[in-house]
Amino acid sequence: MTPGPVLLWVRHPPHATVHFSEGIRVAAMASALGTPVRLLFIADGVRALVEGQEPYRLGPPVDKSLRDIVTSERPALVHAPSLGGRGLGPENLSRGIPFRLVDDAEVADLLLESAQAVPL
C-alpha cells in the first residue's frame, strides 16, 4: 500500500503570521519534488480563501500562490463548520481557487489516509 499525500492543515489567518506563507512554500516545494500534497483550510485558515482580500500588499495573491498546488483534480479542502462558524459561506470564497467543502468526518478520514499531517 502506498502512503497517501502529505496533508497541510492551514489553521491560521493568512496575514497575521508567517504560518500561511511558509506553509504554502513547503507545499510548493513538496509538490515540485513529486510529493502529493493536500491543503486543508480549517479554523481561521479558511480566511485565506475569502474573496476580495488585498494580499498583494503583503505578498503574492493567494490564488497565484496556490496555482500549482491546488487544481480542479486536487482542490483546496475547506472545513465547512469553520467557514460557517466565522459567518462565511462558499459564496465568500475566491472564484479563482478550486475548493471542496469537507465536514468533521471527512477531516478524520483525511488524517487517517495521509502519509503525514502538518499543522500550520
ABEGO torsion letter per residue (X at the ends): XBBBBBBBBBABBAAABAAAAAAAAAAAAAAAAGBBBBBBBBEAAAAAABBGBBAAAAEBBAAAAAAAABBAABBBBBBAAAAAAAGBBAAABBAABBBBBBBAAAAAAAAAABABBBBX
